[in-house]
Amino acid sequence: MNNSLALLGLLSREPSYGYDLKHSYDRYFGTQKPLAFGQVYSTLARMFRDELIIALGEESGGGPDRKKYEATVAGRDRVRQWLFTPDVPSESLQSELFAKTVVALLLDDDADRLLDAQRAEHMARMRELTRLKRDADLLQVLMCDYGLFHIEADLRWIELTSARLSQLQKELQSA
C-alpha cells in the first residue's frame, strides 16, 4: 500500500496536524502495522516540498510548534489520479512458495512436507483473521476478508500443486 498517498487522501478530506493524521491513518489502515511518527513527518515534508500540501499555520503549545496541513489542488488531483488508476494484479507469477516448491523438487527433497507446512501456516492465519472479524467494525471485517480471500487462493494453489507434484518432478528431471 502506498502510505504517502493514503496520508495525502486523508489530508484531502480535511486539514490535519501530523499527530492527528498519524492516528487517523492507524485507525483506518494501520491496525496491523501502525505508522511511525517519523515516517508521517518525513512524508509530510516531502509532500510539502512537492507542493501537494501547504501548512496552514503553527500553534504554540507545551512542546514543539504544531503545524496544520491541507492538501493543495495538485495534491487532491494526485489523490484522484491514484484512486482511479486500477491496481495491476501481481505481475510476477513466481511467488516465494512457487520457487521453494521447484527448488525442493530439483533437490529431490520433500516438497509435500513443504506444502503441508505452508498449508498449516495459512490455516493458522485464517483462524487468526476469522477471530479478528468476530467483534470488529465493518472496516476491520473488510480488511480481514481481503486477507482471507487471498489465503483461500493460496490454499487452492497448494492443493492443486500437491496433486501434481509427481508430474512436475518428472518434467523438472527431464529438463
N, C-alpha and C positions, 0 to 999 in steps of 0.2 A: 504494500500500500504506500502511496506517496503521502508521507506525513506533511510535507510542505503545502501541498495543495489542499489537504484536509484542513489544515490550520487556516489557510487563506479562505477556504469556503466558510469556516466559522466566522472569520472577520468580515466576510461579505454579508453575513446575516445581520451582524450588529458590531459596533466598535467594542473593543475589549482591552483590558490590561493583560500583559503577558501571564501573570499569575492566574487570572481568571480563565484565560484562553487555555492554559495547560489543563486546568481542571475540567473545562468543557470537553476538550479532546479526550481526556481519560474517561469521562463519563460515557461518551458515545463510541469511542474506538479503542480505548486503552485498558479495557477491563482485564485482559490477559497480560498486557505489557505496556504499562504507563510510560509516557514520555518523560524524559529527564528535563528539569527546568533549563539546564544549559542548552539542550537541543532546541527548546522553544525559543530562547532568546537569540541563539545564533541564526535560527531560521527567520525570526523577525528582522534581524539585522540585514540578512540577505534580501528579504522581500522589500525592506526599506530602500536599500541600495538600488534594487531593480525597479523602484518606483511602483511596486504593486500595492504598497500600503503607505500611509502617511501617519505621522504622530500628531495627535490632536492637542497635545499639551502634556505638562507634567504636574503632578501633585506631590507636595512635600508631606512626609509623614514621619513615623518613628525610625524608619530605615532609609534606604536609598529612594530617590525620587521615582515615582511611578509614572510610566508613560502609557497613555491610552492610544491604541492604534485603530485605524479604519482602512478598509480596502479602498483603493482608488478605482476609477473606471477601468483602467487597464487590468487591475487585479481582479475585478469582478468579471471582466471579459475572459481572463485566463481561466477562472473557475468554470465559466460556462463552456469554454472550449474543452476543458478536462471532462466535465460532466457528460458531454455529448459526443465524446470520442470513445467508441466502443473499445473495451479491453480485448486484446488479441488472446485467444486461448493459448496456453503454453506452446511456444514454437518448438520446444525441444521434446522429442518423443522418447528421449533416453533419460529416464529417471535414475536416481541412485539405486533403487531397488532393481530396476532392469539390469543395470551394469553389474550389480552384485550377483544376480542370478546367472548371467552369462559367464562371469569370471568363475563362479563356483563350478559350473559345468565344464569350463575349459580346464580347471584344475582337478577335475574328476572328484570334486568334493560333494558334500551332501546339500544339494540345492533344495530338496524337500524340507530339510531342517531349517534352512534359511527362511523359506516361505512360511513355514509353521511359526517361527519366532516372530516374523513380521505380522502375520495374521493375529497372533496373541497381542502384540503391541497395539495394533489397530483396534482390536476388540476392547482393550482396556481404555483406550482413548474414547471410543464410542460410549462406554459406560460412564466415563467422566463427563462427557458433553451432555448425555442424557440426564445425569444427576443435576448438572448446572441449569438445565432447562426447567426443572420442576417448579421452582419458586421465582423464576426470572420474569422480568418485564419483556415486552414484545421485542425490543431491540436486542436483548441478550438471546432470546429464543431464536430469532432470525440468524444471528451470528453462529449460534450452535448448530442450527440446521445446515447452514452453509458448510461448516466443517464436517458434519455427519454425512452429507451427500458426497463430499469428496472422499471420505473414508470408505463409503459404500462402493464407489467406483474402484478404488484401490483393491478392495476385497474381491470384487468381481474379477479384476485382472489377476489377482493371486490365485483364485480358483481355476480360472482358465489356463493359466501358466502351469499350475501344478498338474493339470490333466495332460499337458503337452510336453512335460519335461523330457520324457524318453525320446520323443520325436525331435525336440530341439537339440538334445545331446547328440543324436545321430547326425544331424545336419552340421553341428559345430565340429564334430570329429572328421567329417568328410570334407570340410572346407580347407 
